[in-house]
Amino acid sequence: MVHQDLLYHCIQAAIAAGEAILEVYHQEHIESETKADESPLTQADLASNAILMEQLELTGIPIISEEIKNVAYTARKNWEECWIIDPLDGTKEFLNRNGEFTVNIALLVEGKLQMGIIYVPVTGELYFTNSTMTAAYRYDYKDELPEIEELLEKSVPLLPHKSEELLKIVGSKSHMNEATLAFIENLKKESHREVVIETIGSSLKFCLVASGVCEVYPRFGPTMEWDIAAGQALCEAVGLQVLNAETNLPLQYNKEDLHHPFFIVR
């Protein structure tokens, strides 16, 4: 079980990181460079990462982040717990100025996800698991964050939903490929329901499934552990599964190779 003070500290860190992102987002011109994996990098990524690193290092728990040189597996494999963070998930959406980008924080303890936080800086939407991973919530942050007890009282529980008539599938706005479309076609044949496809950027896809807006999220494209961990935690907290598309087994974290296999959320 995660202590509520730790959960609250991380929520505060996510919001602070989001505010740093918005300072760059509202600039007239956003400069970016291309990393070795051909993904974009901006000052917003770095500013958010600096805040998260500073705040999470206070916990004494080691960190895996997209924006640092991560510790070698020979040392990481012995960690009993670690943070897995994406300081700015959806940098392409950030550069397109469509608001569909997030700050992601997850806690891994003995191989199991024990906390997930997704914050959407542009809208103030805050998604988070409770301290026991038995529920997840949405809170619309404005200017001031209430104390944790009041925050829980004012937050809306996330509830997955299955419609008998309609199958809503969410896909990636930037990575909708042939394999994903083929999977969707197969679902159409199997489900005998009208199929609607939603597209959205970043870890918001997990939020749509966890909150019942959509039912399935297939991902047949490259992802890293930090892209998925917080979203998987949210989904698991509300009883959903995030499974390897090939083996049908749960995704593993803090692996030697931090790339994830293709997966399906439902």
N, C-alpha and C positions, 0 to 999 in steps of 0.2 A: 504493500500500500504506500502511495506517495503522500507525504505530509502536505496539508493544504497550504501551508506557508510557502512551500517550494513551488506548488502549482501557481500561487498568486504571484510570486517573484517572477516566474517565467512569463506569465501573462503580461506583467508590467514591462518586461524586457521586450516582448514581441511588439507591444504598442510603441515603445520608444524607438525600436528599430524601424517601425512603419513610419513614424514621424520624420526620421532621417531620410527615408526613401522619398517621402513626399516633397522634401526640400529640393531634391534634385528633379523630381517629376515635374514640378511647377516652373522650372527654369525654361527660358525660351529655347535654348539649344541643349540637347543632351549628347555628350560625347560618349562613344563606345569603342571598344577594341575587341578583337576576336581572339579567344583562347585557343589552346592547342586542339581541343575537341570541336572547334568551330562554333562554339556557343558564344554569345555576346557577353561582355563584361562592362559595367558602368560604374561610376562613382557611387551610385546608390547601392549596388551590391556590396561594395567595400565599406561604405559607411554603416550599413545595416550589420554586416559581419563584425565590424569593430565593436559595436554596442553589444551584440549578442555574446561575443567572446568575453568581453569584460564582465558582463553580468553572470554568465554561466560559469566562468572560472571561479567565481566567488563560492560556488557550491562544492568545489573540490572534485567534481566529476569530470573525467576527460571528455573531449569533444571530437566528433567527426563533422566536418563542415565542407561545403562545396568550395569555399573560398580560402582554404588554407592548405598547406602541405601536410597531409594527414600522416599520423604515426604509422610506421611500418607494421605489417600484420604480425610479425614475430613478437611485438610488444602488445599490440591491440588484442590479440587472441586471448590474452590473460585478463582482460578487463572484465570485471563482474557487472559493471554498469557504464553507460556512456550516453552523452547527448548526441543526437543526429539532427543537424540543422541545415536548412536552406535559407540563407538570409534574404534572398529575393528569388522566389520561384516564379518563373514566367517572365524572364527578362525581355524576351521578344514582345510579349504583350505590353510590358512597360514601355518599350521603345515605340510601340504602335499607339501608345497613350489610350488604351481601351479600358484601363482599370482592372483588368483580370490578372492580377499578380498578387502574391501572398508572401507572408513571412511564416516559415514552418519550423516548429520545435517539437522534437520527440525525445522521450527518455526510454532507453533500452536497459532492462535489468535481467541478468542471467538469460539473455537471449529472447526475452519477451518484452513487447512494447507495454509500457506502464503509464505513459502520458502522451497526449497529442494536443498541440495548439496550432491553429491556423488563423492568421490575422490578415484581413484585407484592408490595406491602408486607405484606399480611395473611398470606400463605403463605410468603413468603421465596423464591418462585420467581424465578430470574434467568435470562433468555434473552438471548443475545448472539451476535453474529457474531464470527468470528475476524478477524485483522488483514488478511487477504487476500481477504475476502468469498468464500471457497471452502467454508465450513462454518459451522454455527451450533450452539449448545449450550444445555443447561439445567443449572443448578446450584441446589441447594436451600440457600439461605443460612440460617444459624442465628444465631450470635452473632459470628463472626469470619470475615473474608474472607482466604483464603490468598493468597500471592503469585501472580502471574499464571501462572507455569509450573505450579505445583501446582493452581491453579484449572482450567486447561485439562485437566490429567490427571484430575481428579476430576469433571469435567463430562460429561454424557451428550450425545452428538451427536444433533441433530435429524434425523430421517429421514422424509420424506413416504412415504405408503403408499396404494396403490390396491388395493381388494378386488374380486375378480371377482363376488362375490355381493351385496355391500352397498355402497351409495353414501351416505356420511355427509356431510351439508351443515351448515355452521354459519352461524347468522344472528344478528342483533342482538337482544338482549333488549329494548332500548328502542325499536328502529326497524324492527320487522318489518312491512312494508307490503304492499299489494296487488301492486305490481310485483315484489317479491321472491317472493311466493307464486306468482305466475304463472310466473316463471323456474323455480322449483322444480318446478312441475307439468310444464313442458316437459322438464326433465331426467328426470323420472320416466318420461315416454313414450319418451325417446331412449335411456336407459341400459339398459333391460331388467334392472335390478337393484332389489332392495328398497331403498327410500330411507328414511333416518332423519335427522331434523332435530334438531340441537343448538342451543340458544340460550345465549349468554353475553355479558357486557358487555365494553366497552372493546377494547383491542388484543389481548386474549386470544384473539380469533377467529383472528388471524394465527398465534398460537402453536399453536393446535390443528391448523391445516393444516400448518404447518412440521414439527410433530412427528408427523404421520401419524394423529392421532386422527380428523380429518375430512379430506375430500378437496377440497371446494369451499367458498368463501366469496363469495357474491354480495352486493353492497351497492348498492341502488337507493335511496339516501337521501343527504342532505347530509353532507359531511365536509370537513374542512380538511386542509391539508398536514401539520400537526403530529399529526393523528389517525392518519395512515397511514404516514408515512416510516419509522419504526423497524420496524413490522411488515413493510413491503415489503422492507426490507433483509434481515430474517431470512429471508423467503421466497425472495428472489433468491439468497441465499447457499447455499440447499439445492436450487437448481435449479428453483424454481417461478416462475410468472409472475403479475404483478399488472397487468391490462390494462384500459384504457378499455372499458367495456361497449359503447359505440357504435362506436368506430373500431378496436378490437382492437389498439391501440398502447399501449406502456408509459406510465404516468403520468409527468407532468413536474412538476418542483419549482422553487421560487423563481420562480413565475409572477407576473405583475402582479396577477392575482386569485388569492388563496391558497385559494379553494374548489377542491375536486376534482370531476371528473365521476363518474358512476356507474362502478363497476368490478367486476371478477370476479377472484378469486384461485383458481388451480388449476394 
